[in-house]
């Protein structure tokens, strides 16, 4: 087996499936470019008789059946020509006949990739896949059936929570997510790319932990050069990725993009009713489905509001690349203009626009690395969940307050997090201390919480440990903590 970088948890699942003598049925899902096909191919392609068939977005049932016939000829039926398959019942029957001729002691792996694309309307594919598994493949030892899809919502609804013939048939599930910071560091090291932790964070705020985006990174470049080449030079791989990505995941993707852009413009988050108002959508099943699709695909997240009803919770855009695209690339990709300066991104880092974007991008990164923050604070046992909180003053006597991240705990305490993105060690002034203490006391008074409140700093290089810092903060999380892979 060729080396697979990272994915230790997933590899343990695959190893267990491989060495099982029982029939195994695995479902894999996760957004496109994340490395699903790569993982399955690399792991299983030399482990036995391996048949891999991939769906094509927009292809008809007839076209898929033709492609299925070609795949059978090239990967399974080497010594004969596959028949002219006209329906999926014929296709699975032919597959069944060929498998029946194989020694039962041999491992057989059948992998259907991009299942939502194969299961075209009225094709009957899923129905006959159910029959193939229930009536035949599940009764054969040393058999592994793998189904995979980029549409997380479809995979969850149609396969994982199937209410028909596949109900409770899965023996394993893998939700393949983006690399976290620690996994990204390992992946870059695997490619012999030398970047320090701050530079990896700079890169992560552009690409996230999307495996395919990271494969574009070349050795011997600074992080500014890497981002310049990924995003701003002519034909840069991430320049036009945005629309292609959403079009590949969602049939009516324009509806999804409206919500993504609304959340990108409101980094303090939006309630569901606020999204409806801004996007001029009507509430109902289709709108809720779009939100759920975006959430399952990892583009947005829902964070409840402290001590309030669910409707007061907020949705946040948590996909790093989408936010970067909408702030920096959208105007370029909608015109013929290309920046001519080779140091364009390096120059932009000195602008106010960069300061605002990087601050918000780092907040997003912290939300997606909440587990690392909780571990750094040694709260694994007591942490309940993360909440947001905001207060709009009803008079001119006090200031409104926005707290983007609060860690609620079951031990009578809470951590109020201050997230700061800077290129050097922070120094807090007396005025800073007053603001930080005011925020805590305002939260205590308005929320009427009886819990003990700890101020927590999350930053890159920490803060100068002077009397002001000691008065303002109870603890802090450093850059190394964010790279924990457990």
N, C-alpha and C positions, 0 to 999 in steps of 0.2 A: 504493500500500500504506500502510495506517495504521501509524504508528510502533510498533515492538515494543521495549520497554525490556529491556535485557540480552540474554541468549541469543546473544551474538556467535558462539560456537562452533557453535551449532545453526543460526543463520542462514546461516553459510557452507555448511553441508551442504545446506540448502534451496535456496540460490542455485545451487549446483552441479547439483542435480537439475533445477531449473527450466530452466536454459539448456542442458541436455543434449538432444541430438536422439535419443538412444537411449531405449528403454523403461526406466523406473526403478521400483523396488519398495522402498518405505521402511517400516520398522517403527519405531513410536514407543511407548515404554512408560515408566511412572513412576506413582507413587502418585496418588490422586485429589487434586484441589484444586491441583495443581502447575502447571497451565497448558498441558497438552498440546493440548487442543481449541482453546484460544485461539490458541496459536502457529500451528497448521496453518490454521485458519480465516482468521486475520488475514493470513497470508502468501499463501495460494493463492486466496482467494475471488474475486479480480479478475484472475487470471492466465490465464484460459482458461475452458473449459467445466468447471464444478466441481460434482461430485455428492458430497454428504455424507449418510451414513446412520449413525444412532447406535442402538446396542443399548439395551435396557431390562432392568435387573436383574429377574429373576423372570418375565419375559414368556415365553410359550410360543412354539414354532416358528410356529404358526398366527398368533399376534399379531404376531410379527416380520415375517412375510410380508405381512400387511396393512399394517403400517407402511412396509415397503419399497415396496409399491405406491403408497401415498400420497406417499412421498418421490420416487418416479419421476415422478409426475404434477406435483408442485410444482416440481421442480428440474431435470428432464431432458426429460420428455415434455410440454412445455407445450401443444402443439396437439392432443393426443388423450388419451383415457382409458386408463390402464394396464389390462391384462387382470386377471382374477381369478387371481392367482398362488397355486398350491397347494403347490408344492415349490420348493426352492432351485435345482433343475436348470432349472425353468421360469423362475425369477427371473433367473438368470444368462444364460439363453438370450435372454430379452427384452432384457436390458441389452446383450448382445452385438449384437443386431439393430439397436438404436438407435445404438450407437456406430459400427457399420459404415456408417451413412448420413452420418456427419460427415466433413468434409474432413480428410484425414490430415495436412495442414499445421497444423491447429489443435491446440493443447495441450489434452489431456483429463486431468483429475485426478479419480480415484475414491477417496473417503476413507471407509473403514469404521471407525467409532469404537466403542470398547468391544467389541472383537471377542470376548472371552470370554463376554460376555452374549448375543451373537448366536448363537454356536455352541452351542446347546442340545443336550442328549443326543439322539442318533439323528436329528438334523436334517439331517445331511449337508452343512452349510454349508461347513465347512473343505475337505471333499473337492471340492466344486464350485467353491470359490474357487481351489483349486490348478489345476483344469482350465481355468477362465476365464483364469488367468494364463498357464499353460504352452501352451495351445492357441490362444489368441487375443490377449490384451492385450500379452503380451511380444513379439509379432511386429509390433506397430504402433508406428511412430515417434511421438514427441511424446506418449507415454502415461506417466502417473504413477499408480501404485497405492500407496495409503497405508493401512496397518492400524495400529490404535492400541488399547492396553488398559491399564487401571489395575492389573490383576493381573500384576505383573512376572514371577512364577514361571510363570504360564500362558503368557505371551508368549515367554519364553525357551525353555520346553520345547516348545511347540507350533509356534512360528514361527521363532525365531532358530536353535534347534537341531533343527529339524524333520528327521525321518529318512525322510519320505515324499516326496511330490511337490513339496514346497517346499524340499527340501534344497539349500542353496547358491543359492537363487533371489534372496535379498535383495541389493539393490545398495547399501543404506545402512541404518544403524541409529542411532536417537537414544534414549539413556537420559536422559530429562529429570529432573533432580534439583532439589532445593530451591535457592533462591538462597543463595549464601554471603553473608558480611557486606558485602563490597564491592558485590555485586550488589543486595543489599537497600538499601544506601545510595543507589545509583543509582535504584532503583525509587521510593523515597520522594521523592527530589529531582525525579523525573519528575512526581510528583503534587503538587509544590510543598509538600511537608511538610518542615519544618525541625526536625531533631533532630541533636544532636551525636553523636559516635561512642559515647560511654558510654551515652547514651540509646538508641541503636540496639541496642547489646548488651543492655540491659535488656529491650527489646522482643523481641529475637531469642530470648532465653532463655524467652520465653512462646510465641511463634508459630513459632519456627524461620524458615526462609526460604520458607515455603509461600505461593505467590503470592496465592491467594484470601484467606487470612487478612490479608495486608498490604493488600488492597483495602478492607478494612473500616476502616482507619485514616483518621481525619478530620484536616483541617488545624486549626491554631490551638489545639492541646491539648498539655499536657505529657505525657511518657511515662506518668506515673502515671495521668493522666486517660484516656489511650488504653487502658491495660490494664484500668482500672476499667470502661470502656464495652464493651470486647471480651469481658470475662469475668464481671463481677460485677453488672451492672445487670439488671433484669428483661428477659427475652428476649434476653440478650446472645448474639451469634452463636457464641461459642465455648463457651457453657455446656453445650450438649448435643451438641456436635460429635463427641465421643470415640466414643460407641457407634455413631453414624451412620457415621462414617468406617470403622471396622472391619467393620461389617455390610456396607458397600458393597464391601469388598475381599475378604473371605473368607467362604465359605459357612458354615463352622462356626467363626464368629469367637470364640465363647466360649472355645475351646481356645487361641486366640492371646492373648486377654486375660489368661488365667491366667499365661502366661509373661511378658507385659509387666508385670503387677503384681508378680510375683516379682522381676524385675530392678529395678523401681522401688524396691523395699524393700531392695535390696542393691546400693548404688551402687559398691561395690568389685568388682562383677561376680560372675558365677556360672559354674562349669564346667558342662558338659552333664550330668554325673552329679548335680551339686547341684540343677540345675533339675528333673531327674527326681524327686529325693527330695522337694523342696519342693512340687512340683505333683502328686505322687503319680501320675505318668504312667509308662507302660511304654516301654522303649526299642524302637525299630523304625522301619520306613519312614515311618509316619504322623507320628511325633514329629519325625523328622529333616526331613520335608517342611515341617512347621509352622515350624521354626527357619529353614529356607531361605526360606520365603515371607516371614517377617518381615525377614530380612536383605536380600533382594532389594528389598523395599518401602522399605527405609531406616529401619526402626524400631529394629533392633538391629544390633550389629556384633560380630565376633569378633576378639579380640586375643590372639595367642599369648603363652604364658609364656616368659620367657627361659630358654634352655638346657634346656627340658623338652619332653616329648611333647605332641602335639596335644591329648590329652585334658585336659591341665593348663591349656590356654588358657581364657580366660573370655569369656562373652558380656556385653555391656553394652547398656543401653537408651540409644540416642542420639537419639531423637526428642524434641525440646524440648517440644512441646505435650503429648504423652502424659505426660511426667514432671510438667509443671506441673498438668495436670488431676488426676492422682492425688494430688498433695500439697495442692492448693488448691481444686479444684472438685468433686471426687467427693462430698463430704458435702453440698454445696449441691444438686447435681443429683439426689441421691437423696431429697430432702425438699422441702417447700414453703417452706423458709426462704430468704429473700433478705436479704442485708445491707442495712440502711437507710442507713448512712452513705455519703455521696457521696465521702468521702475514705478509704474502707475500705482500699484498696490502699496509699495513702500511709501510713496508720497501721501497716499490717502490716510495712512496710519497717524499722520500728524494733524488730521482735521477734526473738527467738532463732530461731524457726521460719524466718523469712526468711533469716537469716544462714546457717543450715544448707542450706536449699534453694538459695540463690544460689551458694554455694560449689560444690555438686555440679553445678548447672546450668552454671556457667562451665567446669567440668572437661569436661562433655559438649561444650560449644561448642568447646573446644580440640581434642578428639578429632576433631570434624567439620571442623576447619580445620588439620589436620596439615600439609597441603601449604604453607599460608601460614607455619607455624612453621618448617618445614624450609627454606623460601626465606629467611626472616628470618635464620636461622643460617648461610646459605650452604652448605647441605648437600645440594643437589639431586643432585650427582654421587655423593656417598659414602653417603647414607642408604640403609639396607637396608629396614628396616621399624620399626614401633612395637611395642613389647612391654610387658607388665605383669609385675610381680614382687611376690611377697609372701613373708614369712617368719614362721612362727609359732614362737616360742621353745619349746624342749623342756624348759627349766628356768627358774628364776627369776633367773638370772644376767644375762640380757640381755632387751631389749625386742623384741617383734615389730615387723616393718617392713612397710609397704604402700607401694609406689611405683606410682602409677597410670599414668605415662607415661615410658617410656624409649625414646630413639631410638637404635637400633643402627646402627652404621656399618661400612663395609667398609675403613676406613683405620686400624683398630686402636683406635678410640675409641667412646665412648658418651656420650649426654647424658641425665643424670638430671634430670627436669623437676619443679620445684616450682611448682604452679599456685595462685595466690592471687587472690581476688576482693575488692577493697576500693574504697571511694569516695575514697580519697586516697593520696598517696604513702606507700609502706611504709617503716617503720624497723625494722631488725633489731637485736636486742639480743645481748649476749654469749651468753646462754643459747640464743637462736635459732641462733647460729653452731654451738654445740656439738651441737645436735640435727641440724642439716643435715650437719655433718661426720660425725657418728656414723652417720647413714643411709648415707652413701656408703661408709664403711669397713665397715659391716655387710654391705652388698651385695657389696662386693669379697671379703670373707672367706667368706661363705656360698656365693656363686655361683661362687667360685674363678676369676673372670674375670681375664685378663691384660691386658685393654684399659685404656686411659687413660680415667678417668671425669671428666666435666665436669658441674658443677652448673649448671643453667639455670633462671632465674626467668621465669615467664610471668605477667604481671599487667596490670592496667588502666593504672595511672599510674607503674609502675616503683617503684624503691626509692631512698631517700636514699643517695647514694654516699659512705658513711662507711667507716671501717676494718672494721667488722663485715661490711658487705655485700661489700667487696672480699675479705675472708677466706673468706666463705661461697660466693660465686658466681663463676663464670667468665664468664658472659654472660647476657643477658636479652632477652626478646621483649616489645615494647610493643604498645599498643592499635592504633596505626597499622599495624603489621605484619599484624595479623589481618584487615585490610580489603583486603589485596592481592588483585587479581583477575587478575594475570598479564597 
